[in-house]
Amino acid sequence: GLLWVFFVVIDTPGDFWGRVTIENSEVRLSRDASGVVIIKGTTDKDFVRGLGYAHAHDRLVQMLLQRIVARGQLSTLNPSPSSLEIDKLFRKLNLEGRTRAKLRELSEEQQKLLESYSAGVNEFIQTQWLPIEVKISPLAADPWTIEDSLSIVQLFAYVGLQTMQTDSENFVLHAINLGNNATISELHRLFPDQVPPTLDEEMIQAIQSLREFPQIVSKDKFLGVSMLSEQIGSNNWVVSGAHTESGKPLQANDPHLQVDRLPAIFYEFIYKQGEEFTSGVSAPGFPGVIMGRTQHISFGLTYGVADQVDYFIEDIKNGEVLRPEGKRVAIRHRMEDIHQKDGETIHYSVFETEDGCVLELTNQYNVVTDIPDGKYVSSKWAWDHMTSNRLPDMGHKQNYRTVDDIADALKLNPVSCNYLIADTQGNIAYQQSGLVPKRNPKYPIMLPLPAWWEDAVWNTIRSADDGLKVKNPESGFIATANNDVTLLDSTFDINCISFHMGPYRAQRANDILRKQIESGQKVNIELMKEMQLDLYSLRAERVLPQLLPLLPSSMYSLELSNWDMNYYFDSRGALLFELLYGEIVGTMAGHLLRDVDAGKYVMQNTTMKRVIYHYFDDVFVDPTQKNSALYGNEDRDAMVKRIAEQLLGASSSVQWVVDRQHTYGSVLMPITYKNIFWHDQTSIFDYGPYVQDGSPVVLMVGDYRENEGKSWNSGAAWRYVTDLDNYISYTSVPGGPSGNWWSSYYANDLSLYIKNQYKILSPA
């Protein structure tokens, strides 16, 4: 008891951190009333020095966990089959090797900023008490390095963002592999802008003769690994001062990531230098501001869904891959030793081509010549071509005054982002970022191309200047939500998006803002907050009129027909809609994959239910496609009537339908906030269970998944609303500033978050 009291007492508001000298420069650190760190410095490097020290003080365990995963060493901490698969993935990605190759390209300024951040982290490690988690586990608190920070960036980019693209392309790959010519026609109807009506016969034969390829449910390997955050979408919108009560722009942002964890993913801070300030969120392990504001500008992002990873088909013969003009090139072999906690060492072989493609093998081979001749899949990631001028901006951003100033910096970010920006001069803007391969335009970007075709394997990336930018649109506002942002500018002709997360959330935000403005009313902070908590489903509004005439006569159908299309956690209508339409879409996917059970699983338990679901909606509501092969041997209406009778008929025996006390994950979502280190050993540092609101298709995004005893919730990892008329931001995080379970700031924001309330983040 005394030990607990001691820990709490040393982590209270005020200036207890005082003055810290890092690299011979004094930085002052304190907390505001909510525990958010306040950093005061006199030079630009003081910002990253102080941030590094604060990250280590509050989030060292989080940083070390991320580092051990990026190094492919999770098995040394938590040996299990899933940990081994994760280690194999990151050894295959070779994040450390990629990082070492990029170090030589860093500019002097980038090198110094990263060194100063590392100096801040190491000042804490070398001079302060370290958490007990470091003492009792293989979490080595060896000095933090530049390589560690760069690896963390790549870790976030791949796990949180790019696996979504590879899983989607994998879905198409499986469909072609298992199908026939009719499958190609259905894929074209499902993805008309991505899949041409006919495919080259050589490509089809190559895909259908594959010896090995990645599993379609690959995303599940991250389920329950709380330090790896999946991306399920984000919202942001910005409104011109011409339409706001204050006369200055308003901005809102809520990135959606894993939320059933403590500490929260993001780390809030305030930085003051002279008369200037920066407030917002950062990512422990890397310097810089991810989202936030200064006195002059505000900026936030959503995932930009640009396609940065491609699959290719490889023709392997005698340990060589086929390339254009019949040339064969030797495969390179890299052996990775993966050490287990029990002392065992797993020898893992990685095979690569000279043009940067990594073979996606499901069997283990010791040497190149062990790989049987045949067709295989390889993958290539655009981050192989990351250069020093395409690193995220690591500064405090106080030097930017206008949207144009900061847009020029943000467009260089290698991560695919949809940035929305506002400035105190009244401008608003959209800026696209991300490393986008420079592909041959004659090829579809979402299909696995034969690597021996001319110019199939790309070797360069597009200039950052090629990214989409929109400034001061006539509407007076901009909203994005992982949708097809190329629609913002009809003249933009670069095909960089293969899959997106649907139109519904972005359209809902646009509808609310447009209605407010057209009614002559001004937009205010309260409306921005209300929008972040909006539960109305445009998907249901679109689909339900097609379903209702096909429902059986029953009390359950009546409940669904009376639904107001809001995803309240206790809504019977939302529950019945999810059950019925989820079964329909899963069955449609199953017909495409030639396995109905597999289709249901994929569309209900993997990222596909958040990425490609809306393409099935397009087919479902299209009156010309009622006889699509996606409905199997029935037409649409017959299939819907059959499924609806089984689920909602008067004699239904489905427990979630007839038992009104039963909870169902996709609507009534249980959530427990679990400590990322201790949750497998004990629940004493957890908070919950609570009930989570939301749905993947409404503005208040929420999602729940459970498999093999592991659960996973996603939602708003940070809520942010600000008015550039003043210096105040309204924010909320699912947790607290500290990841230390003994701290009074471990979960002090959680009560606000659960109640959908906001605190004030202010430099005053």
C-alpha positions as a printed Julia matrix, in Angstrom:
764×3 Matrix{Float64}:
   0.0     0.0     0.0
   2.77    2.45    0.88
   4.54    1.72   -2.39
   1.37    2.53   -4.35
   0.89    5.79   -2.44
   4.52    6.75   -3.1
   4.16    6.18   -6.82
   0.97    8.26   -6.99
   2.38   11.12   -4.93
   5.41   11.6    -7.22
   3.21   11.99  -10.29
   0.97   14.95   -9.48
   0.29   18.33  -11.14
   2.79   21.15  -11.06
   6.47   21.64  -11.8
   7.81   18.48  -10.15
   9.88   17.64  -13.27
  11.4    21.08  -13.11
  14.42   21.81  -15.27
  16.14   19.05  -17.21
  19.46   19.55  -18.97
  19.73   17.62  -22.22
  22.65   18.09  -24.61
  23.74   21.08  -22.52
  20.4    22.79  -23.08
  17.85   23.41  -20.34
  14.27   22.28  -20.94
  11.44   22.9   -18.48
   8.74   20.29  -18.05
   5.48   20.4   -16.08
   1.88   19.25  -16.38
  -1.43   21.01  -16.78
  -4.44   20.15  -14.6
  -5.24   17.13  -16.81
  -1.7    15.82  -16.65
  -0.79   16.84  -20.2
   2.92   17.59  -20.38
   3.95   21.23  -20.93
   7.41   21.62  -22.47
   9.16   24.98  -22.49
  12.29   25.55  -24.54
  14.33   28.25  -26.22
  15.53   26.45  -29.35
  13.86   24.24  -31.95
  15.79   21.2   -30.72
  14.49   21.77  -27.2
  11.11   20.64  -28.49
  12.31   17.17  -29.5
  14.61   16.92  -26.46
  11.76   17.62  -24.09
   9.35   15.43  -26.02
  11.8    12.53  -25.92
  12.2    12.92  -22.13
   8.43   13.16  -21.62
   7.78   10.13  -23.85
  10.26    8.09  -21.83
   8.85    9.31  -18.5
   5.25    8.47  -19.39
   5.42    5.86  -22.14
   8.74    4.0   -21.91
   7.11    0.55  -21.74
   5.02    1.37  -24.81
   8.14    2.5   -26.69
  10.15   -0.59  -25.74
   7.27   -2.9   -26.71
   7.02   -1.22  -30.1
  10.78   -1.47  -30.55
  10.86   -5.18  -29.75
   8.08   -5.81  -32.29
   9.79   -3.73  -34.99
  12.97   -5.74  -34.43
  11.05   -8.99  -34.89
  11.78  -10.07  -31.31
   8.29  -10.42  -29.81
   8.9   -14.13  -29.17
  11.58  -13.25  -26.61
   8.85  -11.56  -24.55
   5.73  -13.58  -25.25
   6.46  -16.9   -27.01
   3.45  -18.21  -28.91
   2.59  -19.27  -32.46
   1.06  -15.83  -33.14
   4.15  -14.04  -31.79
   6.36  -16.15  -34.03
   4.26  -15.25  -37.08
   4.51  -11.56  -36.21
   8.28  -11.87  -35.81
   8.49  -13.57  -39.19
   6.48  -10.77  -40.78
   8.75   -8.03  -39.48
  11.92   -9.96  -40.23
  10.61  -10.36  -43.76
   9.88   -6.63  -43.95
  13.41   -6.03  -42.63
  12.54   -2.76  -40.91
  15.97   -2.54  -39.28
  17.73   -3.2   -42.57
  15.61   -0.61  -44.36
  16.42    1.88  -41.63
  20.16    1.32  -41.79
  20.06    1.86  -45.54
  18.3     5.21  -45.08
  20.59    6.59  -42.38
  23.2     7.64  -44.92
  20.58    9.75  -46.71
  19.47   11.82  -43.74
  20.11   15.53  -43.96
  22.22   17.14  -41.26
  19.14   18.8   -39.76
  17.16   15.53  -39.7
  20.11   13.75  -38.11
  20.38   16.38  -35.38
  16.65   16.36  -34.61
  16.59   12.57  -34.28
  19.74   12.64  -32.16
  18.25   15.28  -29.88
  15.05   13.27  -29.48
  17.12   10.18  -28.62
  19.14   12.26  -26.15
  15.92   13.22  -24.38
  14.79    9.59  -24.15
  18.22    8.45  -22.94
  18.49   11.23  -20.35
  15.49    9.69  -18.63
  16.69    6.09  -19.07
  20.11    6.89  -17.64
  19.09    9.09  -14.71
  15.65    7.98  -13.47
  14.01    4.92  -11.97
  12.8     2.6   -14.72
   9.41    0.86  -14.64
   9.25   -2.56  -13.05
   8.23   -4.03  -16.42
  11.78   -3.38  -17.63
  13.27   -5.11  -14.59
  11.29   -8.35  -14.86
  11.16   -8.93  -18.63
  13.36   -8.98  -21.75
  12.36   -5.37  -22.44
  15.93   -4.1   -22.56
  16.22   -0.39  -21.83
  19.35   -0.06  -23.93
  19.92    3.44  -25.34
  17.32    4.75  -27.76
  18.73    5.35  -31.26
  17.86    7.08  -34.5
  17.3     3.63  -36.0
  14.66    2.89  -33.35
  12.67    6.02  -34.22
  12.76    5.35  -37.95
  11.73    1.72  -37.41
   8.77    2.85  -35.29
   7.51    5.05  -38.15
   7.61    2.11  -40.54
   5.94   -0.14  -37.96
   2.98    2.22  -37.65
   2.76    2.68  -41.41
   2.69   -1.01  -42.23
   0.61   -2.46  -39.42
  -1.86    0.37  -39.11
  -2.3     1.19  -42.75
  -0.78   -0.91  -45.47
  -1.91   -4.37  -44.32
  -5.41   -3.14  -45.14
  -4.42   -2.73  -48.78
  -2.64   -6.09  -49.0
  -5.59   -7.9   -47.42
  -7.96   -6.32  -49.96
  -5.8    -7.28  -52.91
  -5.43  -10.73  -51.37
  -9.22  -11.08  -51.43
  -9.24  -10.47  -55.18
  -6.28  -12.82  -55.63
  -8.16  -15.62  -53.87
 -11.31  -15.03  -55.89
  -9.43  -15.32  -59.21
  -7.42  -18.31  -58.0
 -10.56  -20.21  -57.02
 -12.79  -19.03  -59.86
 -13.31  -19.06  -63.6
 -14.17  -16.58  -66.36
 -17.52  -15.85  -64.71
 -15.58  -14.8   -61.62
 -13.75  -12.14  -63.63
 -17.09  -10.72  -64.79
 -18.36  -10.6   -61.21
 -15.17   -8.96  -59.99
 -15.61   -6.3   -62.67
 -19.18   -5.66  -61.55
 -18.04   -5.52  -57.94
 -14.97   -3.33  -58.6
 -15.78   -1.62  -61.92
 -13.07    1.02  -61.59
 -10.35   -1.42  -60.56
 -10.96   -4.68  -62.46
 -11.38   -4.52  -66.26
 -14.18   -6.61  -67.82
 -11.63   -9.02  -69.27
  -8.19  -10.01  -68.05
  -5.19  -11.23  -69.95
  -5.38  -15.01  -70.15
  -1.72  -15.32  -69.15
  -2.44  -13.44  -65.92
  -5.48  -15.59  -65.12
  -3.6   -18.83  -65.74
  -0.65  -17.64  -63.65
  -2.92  -16.77  -60.69
  -4.89  -19.99  -60.96
  -1.72  -22.09  -61.01
  -0.14  -20.56  -57.89
   1.59  -23.08  -55.65
   1.43  -20.89  -52.52
  -0.03  -17.53  -51.58
  -0.83  -15.5   -48.43
  -3.8   -16.4   -46.28
  -6.86  -14.26  -46.85
  -7.41  -13.78  -43.1
  -3.86  -12.55  -42.49
  -5.09   -9.53  -40.51
  -6.14  -11.75  -37.63
  -2.52  -12.27  -36.63
  -2.6    -8.86  -34.91
  -5.75   -9.61  -32.9
  -5.0    -9.21  -29.22
  -1.5    -7.77  -29.77
  -2.32   -4.43  -28.21
   0.92   -2.62  -29.06
   0.1    -3.1   -32.78
  -2.73   -0.8   -33.76
  -4.91   -1.58  -36.73
  -6.37    1.31  -38.68
 -10.11    1.19  -39.28
 -10.65    4.68  -40.55
 -10.67    8.29  -39.45
 -12.74   11.44  -39.91
 -11.77   15.06  -40.35
 -13.52   18.17  -41.56
 -12.67   21.84  -41.7
 -14.98   24.83  -42.18
 -14.1    28.24  -43.56
 -14.51   31.24  -41.28
 -17.13   32.58  -43.69
 -19.52   29.95  -42.28
 -18.59   29.93  -38.57
 -19.89   31.9   -35.62
 -16.42   33.14  -34.71
 -15.5    34.18  -38.25
 -12.4    31.97  -38.13
 -11.99   28.4   -39.42
 -13.08   25.47  -37.28
 -11.49   22.01  -37.51
 -12.37   18.56  -36.16
 -10.37   15.34  -36.3
 -10.84   11.86  -34.84
  -8.47    9.11  -35.98
  -9.86    5.63  -35.43
  -7.47    3.03  -34.09
  -7.42    0.39  -31.39
  -8.85    1.84  -28.18
  -9.21   -1.11  -25.79
  -5.72   -0.54  -24.41
  -3.86    1.45  -21.81
  -2.05    3.65  -22.39
  -3.8     5.28  -25.33
  -1.91    5.25  -28.62
  -1.35    9.0   -28.84
   0.43   11.29  -26.4
  -0.84   14.83  -25.92
   1.51   17.72  -25.23
   1.86   21.5   -25.21
   5.13   23.1   -26.32
   5.99   26.76  -25.68
   8.89   28.63  -27.2
   8.95   32.39  -26.74
   5.52   33.74  -27.6
   4.64   30.75  -29.78
   2.95   27.46  -28.83
   2.1    24.06  -30.29
  -0.53   21.71  -28.87
  -1.62   18.33  -30.16
  -0.61   14.68  -30.21
   2.6    12.81  -30.87
   3.57    9.15  -31.24
   5.85    7.83  -28.47
   9.05    6.72  -30.15
   9.19    9.41  -32.81
   9.6    13.21  -32.59
   7.1    15.63  -34.05
   3.47   16.67  -34.08
   1.08   14.25  -35.78
  -2.04   16.42  -35.45
  -2.78   19.64  -33.65
  -2.36   23.39  -33.91
  -0.26   26.46  -33.3
  -1.21   30.12  -32.97
  -1.5    30.33  -36.74
  -2.55   26.97  -38.21
  -4.44   23.78  -37.43
  -3.98   20.44  -39.16
  -5.29   16.89  -38.88
  -5.27   13.75  -40.96
  -7.13   10.64  -41.97
  -5.63    7.59  -43.64
  -5.34    8.43  -47.32
  -5.85    4.86  -48.68
  -3.26    5.39  -51.45
  -2.0     2.02  -52.66
   1.63    1.68  -51.5
   2.0    -2.11  -51.68
   1.63   -4.35  -54.73
   1.51   -8.08  -55.27
   3.26   -9.68  -58.26
   3.22  -13.18  -59.73
   6.62  -14.8   -59.89
   7.66  -17.61  -62.24
  10.4   -19.53  -60.39
  12.64  -22.06  -62.08
  15.88  -23.47  -60.69
  16.04  -20.79  -58.02
  15.57  -17.89  -60.45
  12.64  -15.57  -61.23
  11.48  -14.66  -64.71
  11.77  -11.07  -65.88
  10.99   -9.27  -69.2
  12.41  -10.65  -72.45
  12.82  -14.1   -70.94
  15.62  -13.06  -68.62
  15.99  -15.02  -65.39
  17.46  -13.46  -62.27
  18.78  -15.22  -59.17
  16.74  -15.07  -55.97
  18.51  -13.67  -52.92
  18.38  -15.55  -49.64
  18.47  -13.91  -46.19
  18.51  -16.05  -43.03
  16.92  -14.58  -39.9
  17.48  -16.1   -36.45
  14.41  -15.61  -34.26
  15.21  -16.23  -30.6
  12.52  -17.59  -28.31
  12.11  -16.83  -24.61
  12.92  -20.45  -23.74
  16.28  -20.21  -25.52
  15.29  -21.98  -28.73
  16.29  -20.31  -32.0
  14.09  -20.48  -35.09
  15.91  -20.16  -38.4
  13.67  -18.3   -40.84
  14.49  -17.89  -44.52
  13.49  -14.79  -46.47
  13.75  -14.78  -50.26
  13.93  -11.56  -52.28
  14.48  -10.46  -55.86
  16.98   -7.86  -56.97
  14.2    -5.41  -57.81
  12.82   -5.39  -54.27
  10.08   -8.05  -54.38
   9.78  -10.34  -51.35
   8.42  -13.84  -51.9
   5.23  -14.56  -49.92
   5.85  -18.21  -49.1
   3.69  -20.27  -46.77
   6.18  -23.15  -46.57
   9.67  -22.94  -45.11
  12.64  -23.52  -47.4
  16.25  -23.59  -46.25
  17.9   -22.58  -49.52
  16.76  -21.08  -52.8
  17.0   -24.33  -54.73
  14.57  -25.98  -52.28
  11.73  -23.85  -53.71
   9.86  -26.03  -56.24
   9.51  -24.63  -59.75
   6.2   -22.9   -60.33
   4.17  -19.74  -59.82
   4.31  -17.8   -56.53
   3.32  -14.42  -55.11
   5.72  -11.63  -54.16
   5.1    -8.2   -52.66
   6.78   -4.83  -52.95
   6.4    -1.83  -50.62
   6.89    1.75  -51.76
   8.81    2.52  -48.56
  11.82    0.82  -50.16
  12.14    4.11  -52.02
  11.83    6.43  -49.03
  14.48    9.14  -49.09
  15.5    11.83  -46.63
  13.27   14.41  -48.3
  10.24   12.16  -47.75
  10.4    11.82  -43.98
   7.67   13.15  -41.68
   8.28   16.7   -40.45
   9.77   16.36  -36.95
   9.54   20.0   -35.89
   7.06   21.91  -33.75
   5.52   23.64  -36.81
   5.43   27.07  -35.18
   7.19   28.59  -38.17
   4.28   27.91  -40.53
   1.83   30.77  -40.99
  -0.48   29.7   -43.84
  -2.01   26.54  -45.27
   0.38   26.78  -48.21
   3.41   26.87  -45.91
   2.47   23.75  -44.0
   1.04   21.91  -47.04
   4.48   22.02  -48.64
   5.86   20.22  -45.57
   3.0    17.77  -45.05
   2.98   16.53  -48.64
   6.45   15.03  -48.03
   5.14   12.59  -45.41
   5.74    9.03  -46.68
   2.55    7.81  -44.98
  -0.62    8.0   -47.09
  -2.64   10.76  -45.42
  -5.55   13.07  -46.15
  -4.5    16.29  -44.43
  -6.98   19.05  -43.74
  -5.49   22.42  -42.83
  -6.73   25.84  -41.73
  -5.0    29.13  -40.94
  -5.92   32.3   -39.07
  -6.02   34.21  -42.36
  -9.2    32.26  -43.16
  -7.87   29.68  -45.63
  -8.74   25.99  -45.59
  -7.1    23.28  -47.68
  -6.73   19.58  -48.41
  -3.27   18.06  -49.02
  -2.5    14.47  -50.01
   0.7    12.75  -48.89
   2.31    9.34  -49.24
   4.86    7.38  -51.21
   2.99    6.34  -54.36
   4.65    4.0   -56.87
   5.09    5.28  -60.39
   3.21    2.46  -62.12
   2.68    1.76  -65.79
  -0.76    3.32  -66.42
  -1.79    0.54  -68.8
  -2.0    -1.95  -65.9
  -4.75   -2.06  -63.23
  -3.22   -1.18  -59.88
  -5.14   -3.64  -57.7
  -4.32   -6.84  -59.58
  -1.19   -8.99  -59.1
   0.76   -8.51  -62.32
   3.11  -11.13  -63.78
   6.55   -9.79  -62.84
   7.91  -10.78  -66.25
   5.66   -8.31  -68.06
   7.35   -5.18  -69.36
   7.39   -2.38  -66.74
   5.19   -4.4   -64.38
   7.57   -4.1   -61.44
   7.96   -0.4   -60.68
  11.24    1.03  -59.41
  10.44    4.68  -58.73
   7.88    6.69  -56.79
   5.92    9.75  -57.75
   6.99   13.23  -56.77
   5.27   14.71  -53.74
   4.14   17.5   -56.06
   1.89   14.98  -57.84
  -0.33   14.7   -54.77
  -3.8    16.18  -54.78
  -4.27   19.63  -53.26
  -7.51   21.57  -52.92
  -7.68   25.07  -51.43
 -10.69   27.17  -50.42
 -13.4    25.17  -52.22
 -16.58   26.98  -53.17
 -18.58   24.96  -50.61
 -16.62   26.55  -47.76
 -15.8    23.21  -46.11
 -13.94   19.94  -46.73
 -14.52   16.53  -45.15
 -12.66   13.26  -45.59
 -13.21    9.81  -44.08
 -10.94    7.35  -45.92
 -13.13    7.78  -48.97
 -12.16    8.32  -52.6
 -10.69   11.81  -52.24
  -9.93   12.09  -55.95
 -13.6    13.15  -56.22
 -12.58   16.46  -54.62
 -11.03   17.47  -57.95
 -12.48   16.13  -61.2
  -9.3    17.1   -63.06
  -7.04   14.89  -60.9
  -6.09   11.96  -63.13
  -3.51    9.94  -61.17
  -4.85    6.49  -60.31
  -3.39    5.98  -56.84
  -6.31    4.44  -54.92
  -7.22    0.79  -55.38
  -9.56    0.38  -52.4
 -11.18    2.86  -50.04
 -13.51    2.55  -47.06
 -16.69    3.73  -48.67
 -18.57    6.99  -49.08
 -20.91    6.92  -46.1
 -19.01    8.71  -43.32
 -17.64   11.45  -45.58
 -21.05   11.94  -47.15
 -22.72   12.19  -43.74
 -20.27   14.9   -42.64
 -20.81   16.75  -45.92
 -24.59   16.5   -45.58
 -24.62   17.91  -42.04
 -22.34   20.84  -42.88
 -24.12   21.62  -46.14
 -27.53   21.58  -44.46
 -26.3    23.91  -41.71
 -24.8    26.38  -44.17
 -27.69   26.31  -46.64
 -30.12   27.0   -43.78
 -28.26   30.24  -43.09
 -26.96   29.06  -39.72
 -23.35   29.39  -38.7
 -21.23   26.41  -37.68
 -19.99   26.38  -34.08
 -17.87   24.21  -31.81
 -20.88   22.36  -30.42
 -21.98   21.19  -33.87
 -18.45   19.94  -34.56
 -18.57   17.87  -31.36
 -22.06   16.57  -32.14
 -20.86   15.41  -35.54
 -18.07   13.35  -33.97
 -20.71   11.54  -31.91
 -23.22   11.07  -34.76
 -24.66    7.53  -34.99
 -26.87    7.82  -38.1
 -26.17    5.31  -40.89
 -26.36    6.39  -44.52
 -25.61    2.79  -45.41
 -28.82    1.67  -43.74
 -30.68    4.55  -45.39
 -29.46    3.28  -48.76
 -29.96   -0.45  -48.26
 -33.01   -0.75  -46.0
 -35.59    0.3   -48.64
 -34.39   -2.65  -50.74
 -34.7    -5.06  -47.8
 -38.03   -4.12  -46.25
 -40.34   -5.39  -49.05
 -38.6    -8.77  -48.89
 -38.97   -9.39  -45.15
 -41.31  -12.03  -43.7
 -44.33  -11.07  -41.65
 -43.08  -11.16  -38.07
 -42.57   -8.99  -35.01
 -38.83   -9.0   -35.75
 -39.37   -7.57  -39.22
 -41.62   -4.92  -37.7
 -38.85   -3.96  -35.28
 -36.43   -3.56  -38.18
 -38.89   -1.54  -40.26
 -39.37    0.89  -37.33
 -35.62    1.43  -36.86
 -34.49    5.07  -36.95
 -31.13    4.0   -38.51
 -29.08    5.17  -35.52
 -26.51    2.8   -34.01
 -27.36    3.24  -30.34
 -25.72    0.41  -28.39
 -29.1    -0.96  -27.27
 -30.86   -0.53  -30.63
 -32.82   -3.61  -31.68
 -33.13   -2.25  -35.21
 -29.37   -1.87  -35.54
 -28.88   -5.4   -34.2
 -31.37   -6.95  -36.62
 -30.0    -4.99  -39.58
 -26.43   -6.09  -38.82
 -27.5    -9.71  -38.47
 -29.56   -9.78  -41.64
 -27.48   -7.68  -43.98
 -24.22   -9.08  -42.64
 -25.45  -12.56  -43.53
 -26.45  -11.36  -47.0
 -23.12   -9.7   -47.79
 -21.18  -12.63  -46.34
 -23.15  -15.01  -48.55
 -22.45  -12.85  -51.6
 -18.73  -12.89  -50.81
 -18.92  -16.64  -50.27
 -20.34  -17.19  -53.73
 -17.41  -15.23  -55.15
 -14.92  -17.32  -53.15
 -16.77  -20.59  -53.87
 -17.19  -21.1   -50.12
 -20.11  -19.45  -48.32
 -18.74  -20.1   -44.84
 -15.41  -18.53  -45.82
 -17.21  -15.51  -47.28
 -19.18  -14.96  -44.08
 -16.05  -15.24  -41.97
 -14.06  -12.84  -44.13
 -16.81  -10.2   -44.25
 -17.59  -10.39  -40.53
 -14.21  -11.0   -38.89
 -11.51   -9.36  -41.01
 -10.72   -5.94  -42.42
 -12.88   -6.75  -45.44
 -15.99   -5.78  -43.51
 -14.55   -2.26  -43.25
 -12.89   -1.92  -46.66
 -14.74   -3.72  -49.45
 -18.21   -3.96  -47.87
 -19.53   -0.95  -49.78
 -18.75   -2.51  -53.15
 -21.26   -5.25  -52.31
 -23.74   -2.5   -51.41
 -23.34   -1.07  -54.93
 -24.3    -4.42  -56.44
 -27.12   -5.02  -53.98
 -28.98   -1.76  -54.7
 -28.42   -1.92  -58.48
 -31.68   -3.09  -60.12
 -29.76   -4.28  -63.2
 -27.73   -6.78  -61.13
 -30.5    -8.74  -59.42
 -29.34  -11.86  -61.27
 -25.67  -11.46  -60.44
 -23.7   -14.64  -59.79
 -22.97  -13.14  -56.36
 -26.44  -14.42  -55.42
 -25.49  -17.99  -56.35
 -28.19  -20.08  -58.0
 -30.91  -17.65  -56.91
 -31.78  -14.11  -57.85
 -31.31  -11.34  -55.3
 -34.87  -11.26  -54.01
 -35.1   -15.03  -53.59
 -31.82  -15.15  -51.67
 -32.84  -12.28  -49.39
 -36.25  -13.81  -48.68
 -34.67  -17.15  -47.8
 -32.11  -15.61  -45.42
 -34.64  -13.2   -43.9
 -37.06  -16.04  -43.17
 -34.32  -17.99  -41.41
 -33.24  -15.04  -39.28
 -36.34  -12.9   -38.8
 -39.21  -15.25  -39.51
 -41.86  -15.89  -36.86
 -40.27  -19.28  -36.12
 -36.72  -17.92  -35.91
 -34.5   -19.72  -33.43
 -31.55  -17.32  -33.73
 -30.56  -16.49  -30.18
 -29.64  -12.85  -30.86
 -33.1   -12.33  -32.38
 -35.33  -14.1   -29.86
 -33.34  -13.48  -26.65
 -33.65   -9.78  -25.89
 -31.13  -10.0   -23.07
 -28.36  -11.37  -25.24
 -25.54   -9.03  -26.24
 -24.19   -8.97  -29.78
 -20.74   -7.67  -30.55
 -21.35   -5.63  -33.69
 -23.94   -3.41  -31.96
 -23.74   -3.85  -28.18
 -19.96   -3.89  -28.0
 -18.27   -4.72  -24.67
 -14.98   -2.93  -24.11
 -12.31   -3.32  -21.45
  -9.3    -1.02  -21.49
  -6.36   -3.4   -21.0
  -2.77   -2.69  -19.99
  -0.58   -3.42  -23.01
   2.08   -5.19  -20.93
   0.14   -6.9   -18.15
  -3.15   -7.88  -19.77
  -2.1   -11.5   -20.44
  -0.99  -11.97  -16.82
  -3.5    -9.99  -14.76
  -6.5    -7.7   -15.11
  -5.8    -5.53  -12.05
  -4.54   -2.68  -14.24
  -7.54   -2.89  -16.61
 -10.65   -0.7   -16.64
 -14.04   -2.06  -17.57
 -16.02   -3.68  -18.92
 -17.99   -0.82  -20.43
 -20.2    -0.58  -23.49
 -18.91    1.05  -26.67
 -21.12    3.01  -29.05
 -20.75    3.23  -32.8
 -20.32    1.29  -36.02
 -17.67    1.24  -38.78
 -20.08    3.05  -41.12
 -21.18    5.99  -38.93
 -19.24    9.09  -37.89
 -18.89    7.76  -34.35
 -16.86    4.81  -35.54
 -16.76    1.75  -33.33
 -15.93   -1.87  -34.0
 -15.51   -5.06  -31.97
 -14.0    -8.39  -32.9
 -13.39  -11.55  -30.92
 -11.54  -14.7   -31.89
  -9.87  -17.52  -29.95
 -10.33  -15.76  -26.63
  -8.86  -12.46  -27.84
 -10.93   -9.32  -28.29
 -10.26   -6.06  -30.06
 -12.11   -2.72  -30.06
 -11.51    0.25  -32.28
 -12.84    3.77  -32.16
 -11.7     7.36  -31.81
  -8.11    7.27  -30.51
  -8.22   11.05  -30.11
 -11.07   13.55  -30.48
 -10.01   17.07  -31.41
 -12.06   20.19  -32.14
 -10.63   23.71  -32.36
 -11.54   27.27  -33.35
  -8.72   29.4   -34.74
 -10.37   32.45  -33.19
  -8.66   31.47  -29.92
  -5.95   29.13  -28.62
  -8.25   26.48  -27.13
  -8.65   22.9   -28.37
 -11.3    20.51  -27.08
  -9.91   16.99  -26.84
 -10.5    13.53  -25.43
  -8.32   10.42  -25.29
  -9.21    6.85  -24.21
  -6.86    6.76  -21.24
  -4.48    9.32  -19.81
  -1.07   10.87  -20.44
   0.86    8.16  -18.58
   1.33    4.5   -19.35
   2.55    3.87  -15.81
  -0.15    2.03  -13.88
   0.88    3.66  -10.6
   0.44    7.18  -11.98
  -2.59    9.32  -11.17
  -2.58   10.12  -14.89
  -2.79    6.5   -16.04
  -6.5     6.68  -16.98
  -7.66   10.08  -15.75
  -9.18   11.03  -19.13
 -11.09    7.77  -19.47
 -14.21    8.91  -17.64
 -14.56   11.89  -19.98
 -14.02    9.7   -23.0
 -16.6     7.12  -21.95
 -19.15    9.9   -21.34
 -18.35   11.43  -24.76
 -17.14   14.62  -23.14
 -14.13   16.85  -23.85
 -11.46   18.61  -21.82
  -9.73   21.88  -22.71
  -6.2    21.79  -24.08
  -4.78   25.3   -23.88
  -1.33   26.93  -23.63
  -2.7    29.51  -21.18
